[in-house]
Amino acid sequence: MCALAAWSAHAQTQAQTPTQAQASTVPLALDVSGKIGKTTDAAHHVYRFNEAQLLALPAHSITTATTWTPRSTFTGPLLADILKTAGAYGSQVEVHTLDDYTYTVPVSDCDRYGVVVAYSMNGQRLKISDFGPLFLIYPRDAFPDELTGASGDSKFVWQIKALIVK
């Protein structure tokens, strides 16, 4: 009887595991607004990328360490490609996250660093519990003097949901 109860509990745990994994994963989506020349919404204010559109952009990888991760390979579209698709013409990008954090980066960082908006780390899709769904990645290892310390750390923004071009 005890073995049957233990097996039943184990089976229930196994059955719940995919649901729990799905709960921490959200579909890829990104809203870009502000100084943009192209929109996808009826009010003509936002360029909304869905998962298929983000995955259709050329994928680029940066292998680097962050303050929060060991040296890893982060993959996703270039921030420059996202901005180009939306017809961005501003000089700054205000990055907004799921937990209402906001940070502004200069558009010039796109050319200088080849910044990636990563949706995967080491081949695994990012989940909310591990920096997802989108994580702004700079090549810290290639520019340690510029991207280390508090000012460098602040550029690595995770759980991104929207960009506002200014």
URTACOR-V720254 format. One record per pair of residues at least 24 apart in sequence whose ideal C-beta (glycine too) atoms are under 10 Angstrom apart, sorted by sequence separation. I is the first residue (numbers start at 0). J is the second residue. D is the distance in Angstrom with one decimal. If there is no record, write none. Layout:
I	J	D
I	J	D
//
This chain:
26	50	4.9
27	51	8.7
28	52	9.0
29	53	6.4
52	76	9.6
56	80	5.1
82	106	6.8
112	136	9.3
113	137	8.6
114	138	8.4
133	157	7.6
134	158	7.8
135	159	6.3
25	50	9.6
26	51	9.7
27	52	8.8
28	53	7.7
56	81	7.0
112	137	5.1
113	138	6.7
130	155	8.8
132	157	9.1
133	158	7.5
134	159	7.0
27	53	4.8
78	104	8.1
83	109	9.2
111	137	9.4
112	138	5.8
130	156	9.4
131	157	7.3
132	158	7.3
133	159	4.0
26	53	9.7
27	54	7.0
53	80	10.0
56	83	9.6
79	106	8.2
82	109	6.9
108	135	9.4
111	138	10.0
112	139	9.3
130	157	3.8
131	158	6.8
132	159	7.5
133	160	7.8
135	162	9.5
48	76	9.0
53	81	8.0
56	84	7.0
78	106	8.4
81	109	9.4
113	141	9.1
129	157	8.6
130	158	6.8
131	159	9.0
132	160	8.1
133	161	10.0
52	81	9.7
55	84	9.7
79	108	9.3
80	109	9.0
98	127	9.5
108	137	7.4
112	141	8.1
129	158	9.9
130	159	9.4
133	162	9.8
78	108	7.6
79	109	3.9
97	127	6.8
112	142	6.7
127	157	9.2
128	158	9.8
53	84	9.8
78	109	5.2
79	110	7.2
104	135	7.4
111	142	8.5
127	158	6.3
52	84	8.0
77	109	6.9
125	157	7.9
48	81	7.1
81	114	9.8
102	135	8.4
104	137	9.0
112	145	8.4
125	158	9.0
78	112	9.2
79	113	7.8
97	131	9.3
111	145	8.8
112	146	7.8
46	81	8.8
78	113	8.7
79	114	7.5
80	115	9.7
81	116	6.1
97	132	8.3
46	82	9.7
48	84	7.7
77	113	6.4
78	114	4.4
79	115	9.7
80	116	8.8
97	133	9.6
48	85	8.3
77	114	6.9
78	115	7.0
79	116	9.9
96	133	9.1
46	84	7.1
47	85	9.6
77	115	6.1
78	116	5.4
96	134	10.0
46	85	3.9
75	114	9.9
76	115	7.2
77	116	7.6
94	133	9.4
96	135	9.7
45	85	8.9
46	86	7.6
75	115	5.1
76	116	5.7
114	154	8.2
116	156	9.6
117	157	8.9
46	87	8.7
74	115	7.2
75	116	4.8
76	117	8.9
94	135	6.2
118	159	9.8
73	115	6.0
75	117	4.0
76	118	8.3
112	154	8.7
117	159	9.5
73	116	9.4
74	117	5.9
75	118	4.6
92	135	9.2
116	159	6.8
73	117	3.8
74	118	7.1
75	119	6.9
72	117	9.2
73	118	8.8
74	119	4.8
75	120	9.7
37	83	9.7
39	85	8.9
71	117	9.5
73	119	7.2
74	120	7.8
108	154	7.4
116	162	8.7
29	76	9.5
35	82	8.2
37	84	7.3
38	85	8.1
72	119	8.4
73	120	5.5
74	121	8.9
27	75	9.1
34	82	9.9
37	85	5.5
38	86	8.6
71	119	9.8
72	120	7.1
73	121	8.3
74	122	7.7
35	84	9.4
36	85	7.6
37	86	4.0
71	120	5.1
72	121	5.6
74	123	10.0
104	153	9.0
105	154	9.9
31	81	6.6
35	85	4.4
36	86	2.9
37	87	8.9
71	121	5.2
72	122	7.5
74	124	9.9
75	125	8.9
103	153	9.8
104	154	6.0
31	82	7.4
34	85	9.5
35	86	5.2
36	87	7.6
61	112	8.8
70	121	9.8
71	122	9.9
74	125	9.8
102	153	6.0
103	154	10.0
29	81	7.0
33	85	9.2
34	86	9.0
35	87	5.2
36	88	6.4
61	113	7.3
63	115	9.8
68	120	7.0
69	121	9.6
71	123	9.7
73	125	8.6
81	133	9.8
102	154	7.4
104	156	8.0
31	84	8.2
32	85	8.5
34	87	6.3
35	88	7.4
61	114	8.4
68	121	9.2
102	155	9.2
103	156	9.9
31	85	4.3
33	87	7.7
34	88	5.2
35	89	8.2
59	113	7.0
61	115	5.1
102	156	5.2
30	85	9.6
31	86	9.3
32	87	9.9
33	88	9.5
34	89	3.7
59	114	9.5
60	115	7.2
65	120	9.8
101	156	8.8
29	85	9.5
31	87	7.0
33	89	6.1
34	90	8.6
59	115	5.4
61	117	7.6
100	156	7.1
34	91	9.2
58	115	8.7
59	116	9.5
60	117	8.4
73	130	9.1
76	133	9.6
78	135	7.1
100	157	8.9
102	159	9.9
33	91	9.1
34	92	9.8
59	117	9.2
75	133	6.9
78	136	9.4
100	158	7.8
104	162	9.6
106	164	7.7
33	92	8.4
58	117	9.5
60	119	9.0
62	121	9.4
75	134	7.9
78	137	9.9
98	157	9.4
99	158	9.9
100	159	9.5
106	165	9.3
33	93	7.5
56	116	9.0
58	118	8.7
75	135	9.3
94	154	9.2
96	156	6.3
97	157	9.0
98	158	6.1
101	161	9.5
103	163	8.8
31	92	8.7
32	93	9.6
58	119	8.7
68	129	8.7
73	134	6.7
75	136	7.6
95	156	8.9
96	157	6.9
97	158	4.2
99	160	9.5
60	122	9.9
67	129	9.4
68	130	7.8
73	135	9.6
74	136	9.0
94	156	4.7
96	158	4.4
97	159	7.9
98	160	9.5
101	163	8.7
103	165	7.3
32	95	9.8
53	116	8.1
67	130	7.4
73	136	4.3
94	157	9.7
95	158	9.5
96	159	5.8
97	160	5.3
54	118	7.7
72	136	9.8
73	137	9.7
95	159	7.2
96	160	6.2
97	161	9.6
30	95	8.5
53	118	6.7
65	130	8.9
71	136	9.3
73	138	9.6
94	159	5.9
95	160	5.8
96	161	8.5
68	134	9.3
94	160	9.2
95	161	4.2
67	134	9.7
94	161	7.9
95	162	7.2
48	116	9.7
50	118	8.8
68	136	9.7
93	161	8.5
94	162	6.0
95	163	6.9
65	134	8.9
70	139	9.6
93	162	7.0
94	163	8.3
70	140	7.1
92	162	5.3
93	163	4.2
65	136	7.7
92	163	7.2
93	164	7.8
25	97	8.3
34	106	9.9
65	137	8.7
91	163	8.8
92	164	5.7
93	165	6.0
63	136	7.0
66	139	8.7
91	164	7.4
92	165	7.4
62	136	9.8
63	137	7.4
65	139	6.4
89	163	8.7
90	164	8.6
91	165	4.5
61	136	5.1
63	138	5.4
64	139	6.4
65	140	9.7
87	162	8.4
89	164	3.9
90	165	7.2
60	136	9.2
61	137	7.4
62	138	8.2
63	139	4.6
64	140	6.2
88	164	7.4
89	165	4.9
59	136	9.7
61	138	5.0
63	140	4.4
85	162	8.2
87	164	4.4
61	139	8.6
62	140	7.4
63	141	7.3
86	164	9.3
87	165	9.8
53	132	9.3
61	140	8.7
62	141	9.5
63	142	9.4
64	143	9.7
85	164	7.5
53	133	8.1
61	141	8.4
63	143	9.7
82	162	7.8
65	146	9.3
66	147	8.6
81	162	7.2
50	132	9.0
66	148	9.3
73	155	9.9
82	164	6.8
63	146	8.5
64	147	9.8
66	149	9.6
78	162	8.2
48	133	9.8
66	151	8.6
67	152	8.7
65	151	9.4
66	152	5.2
29	116	7.4
65	152	7.8
68	155	9.3
67	155	7.6
27	116	9.8
29	118	9.7
66	155	7.4
65	155	5.4
67	157	8.3
27	118	5.6
63	155	9.6
65	157	9.4
27	124	8.4
27	125	9.2
24	124	6.6
25	125	9.9
24	125	8.5
25	126	8.2
23	125	10.0
24	126	4.8
25	127	6.3
23	126	4.3
24	127	7.2
29	132	8.7
22	126	9.1
23	127	5.1
24	128	9.0
27	131	8.6
28	132	7.6
29	133	6.4
21	126	9.5
22	127	8.7
23	128	4.7
27	132	5.4
28	133	8.9
20	126	7.7
22	128	9.5
23	129	8.3
25	131	7.5
26	132	7.5
27	133	7.0
24	131	7.2
25	132	5.2
20	128	9.8
23	131	8.2
24	132	7.5
25	133	9.9
47	161	9.5
48	162	9.7
45	161	8.5
46	162	9.3
45	163	9.9
46	164	9.7
35	162	9.3
33	161	9.8
35	163	9.3
36	164	10.0
30	159	10.0
32	161	7.1
33	162	7.8
34	163	8.7
35	164	5.7
29	159	6.9
30	160	7.0
31	161	7.3
32	162	7.6
33	163	4.2
34	164	4.5
29	160	7.1
30	161	4.3
31	162	4.8
32	163	5.4
33	164	3.9
34	165	6.5
28	160	7.5
29	161	6.8
30	162	7.4
31	163	7.8
32	164	7.3
33	165	5.7
25	158	9.5
28	161	9.3
29	162	6.8
30	163	8.9
31	164	6.7
25	160	9.1
//
